Amino acid sequence: MLYKKKRPWDSIPSSEITPESVYLNRRQFMGASAAFAAGAALLPGSAAASIRRLRGQQEPEVGEVTYGEHLREDLNSYQDVTTYNNFYEFGTDKRDPARNSGDFTTEPWTVEVEGEVHKPGTYSVEDLAPANLTEDRIYRLRCVEAWSMVIPWRGVGLREIISRVEPTANAKYVAFETALRPAEMPGVRRPVLDWPYREGLRIDEAANELAFMATGLYGQDDLPNQNGAPLRLVVPWKYGFKNIKSIVKISFVEEQPYTTWQASAPHEYGFYANVNPNVDHPRWSQARERLLPFGRRETDMFNGYAEQVAHMYAGMDLARWY
C-alpha cells in the first residue's frame, strides 16, 4: 500500500483559514469590531460565525475559522491595528489599495526573465503558471507589523518556474520587480520609496518547495488588483513585505540584489526577513502576533515552517535582524 506524504501546505486545516471577507475587507472590519467589542465579554462560537453575525454575511464557501485557545476576550487591542493591506503603489493609507486599484490593468501581462538563465525572454502569466500546473495551498502569512492570517492561495511552485527558464551555475540569487505605472498607480507619484518596488531571494530559497507564485486566492483563479494581480510571490516563512506583488521582471543574478525596504531602512528590514520571534523589530516585539480576526498567539520560528527551511540558514547568526 502506498502512503502519500503530507505536504507542508496541507498541514493547516481549512477550518483555520481567514474568512475571505475579512482578508479582502480588513479595514472596514476593524472599524466594526470596535463597536462589537464594547458589548461583548467574550467571543462565542467560532470567529467566522461571529464575523458573519457582526456583518450580516452568509456562510463563506471556504469554511469557518475556529481559533480555539487563541480566542481572546479583550477585542479592543485590535483597535491599534492600522496596517493590513500594504501596497504603497496605490497609496500609503491601508484603504488605498482597494480604493485606488480599480483602473489597474492586468491583461495583457508579461514578465521579463533575464540574467543568468538559458531561456531568457518575455513570458505571459500563462507561460509561467499554466492552468494544468496550478494548485491550491493554505499558508500562514505573518506581517512584520505583528499580525497574521491563514490564506488559501492558488498558483504554482516557484521552483517550477525556475526549472522552466533553466538558470546557469552563476545564478546565486533571484530578483523581482513590481510594475511601475504612475498613470494607474497613484502611490508611485510620490517618492515614498525608491520605485519600482524590488525584492529578492537566494536561489536555494526560491527553489524551496514552499516558495510559491500566486495567481489567485480563496479558490479563485485571479487575484484582486489590490492583492498583487496577476502574479505575486508567497514565501510563508518570511515577513510579508518579501511577498512582492504585480511582478513584471524576474532576474537571475550573481550578487545579492537590491531590495526596497532594506535600502529604505536597513536598521529595520533585512534582506532575509525570516520570521523570528527572538529578534524584535527596533520599534516593537516580534514574540507574539495578532491573529485576525480575533486572536493572539506566540510567533513560531520561521512562521512554523522550520522543518522545511531551517537547513538553509545553518551556521547563520539568527540573533541578528534577518
C-alpha positions in Angstrom: 0.0 0.0 0.0 1.3 3.5 -0.9 1.0 6.3 1.5 1.1 9.9 0.3 3.4 12.1 2.3 1.6 15.1 3.8 2.9 18.3 2.3 3.6 21.4 4.5 0.8 23.4 2.9 -1.6 20.6 3.7 -0.9 20.8 7.4 -3.2 23.7 8.2 -6.8 22.6 8.3 -9.3 24.5 6.2 -11.1 25.4 9.5 -8.3 27.8 10.3 -8.5 29.8 7.0 -9.0 33.5 7.5 -12.5 34.3 6.1 -12.4 35.8 2.6 -14.5 38.8 3.7 -12.0 39.6 6.5 -9.0 39.3 4.2 -10.4 41.5 1.4 -12.1 44.0 3.8 -9.8 44.2 6.7 -10.0 47.9 7.3 -13.8 48.0 7.2 -14.0 45.0 9.5 -11.7 46.6 12.1 -14.0 49.6 12.4 -17.0 47.4 13.1 -15.1 45.2 15.5 -14.5 48.1 17.9 -18.3 48.5 18.3 -18.7 44.8 18.7 -16.0 44.6 21.3 -17.7 47.2 23.5 -20.7 45.0 24.1 -19.0 41.6 24.1 -17.4 40.0 27.2 -16.1 37.1 25.1 -16.3 35.7 21.6 -18.8 32.9 21.5 -18.5 30.0 19.0 -16.2 30.2 16.0 -14.6 33.5 15.0 -16.1 33.2 11.5 -19.6 32.7 12.8 -19.2 35.8 14.9 -18.0 37.8 12.0 -21.0 36.8 9.9 -23.3 37.8 12.7 -21.5 41.1 13.1 -21.5 41.9 9.3 -24.8 40.2 8.3 -23.0 37.8 5.9 -23.7 34.3 4.7 -21.6 31.2 5.3 -18.3 31.6 3.4 -17.5 28.9 0.9 -14.0 28.3 2.3 -15.3 27.2 5.7 -15.3 28.6 9.2 -12.3 29.8 11.2 -12.0 28.3 14.7 -9.1 29.6 16.7 -9.7 27.6 19.9 -7.2 28.6 22.5 -6.2 31.7 20.5 -9.5 33.4 21.0 -9.3 36.5 23.2 -11.8 38.1 25.4 -10.3 41.6 25.1 -11.0 42.5 21.5 -10.2 46.2 21.9 -6.4 45.5 21.4 -7.2 45.2 17.7 -8.2 48.8 17.6 -4.4 49.6 17.5 -4.0 47.6 14.3 -4.0 50.0 11.4 -2.0 48.3 8.7 -3.3 45.3 6.9 -3.1 45.9 3.1 0.3 47.4 2.3 0.6 48.1 -1.5 2.2 51.5 -1.5 2.0 51.8 -5.2 -1.7 52.6 -4.7 -1.2 54.8 -1.6 0.1 54.6 2.0 -3.3 54.6 3.7 -4.3 51.0 4.2 -7.6 51.6 2.5 -5.9 53.0 -0.6 -5.1 49.7 -2.5 -8.7 48.6 -2.8 -9.9 52.2 -3.4 -7.2 53.2 -6.0 -6.5 50.0 -7.9 -9.7 49.7 -9.9 -8.1 51.1 -13.1 -5.0 48.9 -12.8 -4.9 46.8 -16.0 -3.6 43.3 -15.7 -4.4 41.9 -19.2 -2.4 41.5 -21.2 0.6 41.0 -18.8 4.1 39.9 -19.5 7.1 39.1 -17.3 10.6 39.7 -18.4 13.0 36.9 -17.4 16.7 37.9 -17.7 20.2 37.4 -16.4 21.9 34.1 -15.7 19.3 31.8 -17.4 19.5 29.6 -20.5 15.9 30.7 -21.5 15.6 34.4 -21.1 12.7 36.1 -22.7 9.3 37.7 -22.3 6.7 35.3 -20.8 3.0 35.6 -20.2 1.5 34.7 -16.9 0.0 31.6 -18.6 3.5 30.6 -19.8 4.8 30.8 -16.2 1.8 29.4 -14.4 -0.1 27.2 -16.9 -3.6 26.1 -15.7 -2.6 22.5 -15.7 0.1 23.1 -13.1 -1.8 25.4 -10.7 -2.7 24.1 -7.3 -4.2 25.4 -4.0 -2.0 25.8 -0.9 -3.0 27.1 2.5 -0.3 29.2 4.1 0.2 31.3 7.2 1.0 34.9 6.5 3.0 36.8 9.2 3.4 40.5 8.7 6.5 42.3 10.1 3.9 44.6 11.8 3.0 41.6 14.1 -0.3 40.5 12.7 -1.1 37.2 10.9 -3.6 35.4 8.8 -4.2 32.0 7.2 -4.8 32.3 3.4 -5.6 29.8 0.7 -3.6 30.7 -2.4 -3.8 29.3 -5.9 -0.8 29.3 -8.2 2.4 27.3 -9.0 5.5 26.4 -7.1 8.3 28.9 -7.9 10.7 26.0 -8.4 8.5 25.1 -11.4 9.2 28.5 -13.0 12.9 28.3 -12.2 13.1 24.9 -13.8 11.4 26.1 -16.9 13.8 29.0 -17.5 17.0 26.9 -16.6 19.3 29.1 -14.5 23.0 28.8 -15.1 25.5 27.8 -12.4 26.2 31.5 -11.9 22.7 32.3 -10.7 23.0 32.8 -6.9 20.0 35.0 -6.3 16.6 35.7 -7.9 15.5 39.4 -8.1 11.9 40.5 -8.6 10.4 43.9 -9.7 6.9 45.3 -9.5 5.1 47.2 -12.2 5.7 50.9 -12.3 2.7 52.8 -13.9 2.2 56.3 -12.5 -1.0 56.7 -14.5 -2.6 53.7 -12.8 -0.7 53.6 -9.5 -1.1 57.0 -7.8 1.2 56.0 -4.9 4.3 56.0 -7.2 3.8 59.7 -8.0 5.3 60.4 -4.6 8.8 59.5 -3.5 7.7 57.4 -0.6 10.0 54.6 -1.7 12.6 54.1 -4.4 10.3 52.9 -7.2 9.9 50.4 -8.7 9.4 48.1 -5.7 12.1 45.3 -5.7 12.7 42.2 -3.8 14.9 39.2 -3.9 15.7 35.7 -2.7 18.7 33.4 -2.6 18.5 30.8 -5.3 18.0 28.0 -2.8 15.2 29.9 -1.1 13.5 30.4 -4.4 13.8 26.7 -5.2 12.5 25.6 -1.8 9.2 23.6 -2.0 7.3 26.3 -0.1 8.1 29.2 -2.4 5.0 29.9 -4.4 3.9 32.2 -7.2 0.2 33.0 -6.6 -2.2 33.8 -9.4 -5.4 33.5 -7.3 -6.8 33.0 -3.8 -9.8 31.6 -2.0 -10.4 29.1 -4.8 -10.5 31.8 -7.5 -8.2 31.8 -10.5 -7.5 35.5 -10.4 -6.0 37.8 -7.7 -7.8 41.0 -6.9 -5.8 44.1 -8.1 -5.1 45.3 -4.6 -3.6 42.0 -3.6 -1.0 41.7 -6.3 -2.7 40.8 -9.6 -1.9 39.0 -11.7 1.2 37.4 -10.2 2.7 37.7 -6.8 5.3 35.9 -4.6 4.4 34.0 -1.5 7.2 32.9 0.8 5.4 31.9 4.1 8.5 31.6 6.3 9.4 35.3 5.7 7.7 38.5 6.7 5.0 39.8 4.4 7.0 42.6 2.8 9.1 40.0 1.0 5.9 38.8 -0.9 6.3 41.2 -3.8 3.2 41.9 -5.9 2.3 42.5 -9.6 5.6 41.2 -10.8 6.9 42.3 -14.2 10.6 41.2 -14.1 12.5 38.2 -12.7 16.3 38.4 -12.8 18.8 35.7 -12.0 21.9 37.3 -10.7 25.3 36.5 -9.1 25.2 39.2 -6.4 22.7 39.8 -3.6 20.1 42.1 -5.2 18.8 45.5 -4.2 15.6 45.2 -2.1 13.4 48.2 -1.5 12.7 48.1 2.2 16.3 47.0 3.1 17.6 50.0 1.2 15.0 52.4 2.7 15.5 51.3 6.4 18.4 48.9 6.7 18.3 49.1 10.5 14.7 47.7 10.5 14.4 45.5 7.4 16.9 42.9 6.4 17.4 41.0 3.1 16.4 37.6 4.6 13.4 38.8 6.7 12.8 35.4 8.2 10.1 35.3 10.8 12.0 35.2 14.1 10.2 35.7 17.4 13.5 36.0 19.2 14.6 39.1 17.3 12.4 42.2 17.9 11.8 44.9 15.3 13.5 48.0 16.6 10.1 49.5 17.3 8.1 46.5 18.6 8.3 42.9 19.7 8.0 40.0 17.3 7.4 37.4 20.0 3.6 37.5 19.7 1.2 38.3 16.9 -2.4 39.4 16.4 -4.2 36.6 14.7 -7.0 38.0 12.6 -9.9 38.4 13.1 -9.8 37.8 16.8 -6.9 36.2 18.5 -3.3 36.4 19.8 -0.7 33.7 19.6 3.0 33.1 20.1 5.0 33.6 16.9 6.7 30.5 15.7 10.3 30.4 14.3 10.2 30.6 10.5 6.4 31.1 11.0 6.0 27.4 11.8 7.9 26.2 8.7 11.3 25.4 10.3 11.2 21.8 9.2 11.2 22.8 5.6 13.5 25.8 5.7 15.8 25.9 8.7 18.5 23.9 7.0 19.1 26.8 4.5 20.3 29.0 7.4 22.6 26.6 9.2 25.6 28.4 10.6 24.0 31.9 10.2 23.6 34.1 13.3 19.9 34.0 13.8 20.2 36.5 16.6 20.7 39.2 14.0 17.9 41.0 12.3 17.2 38.9 9.3 
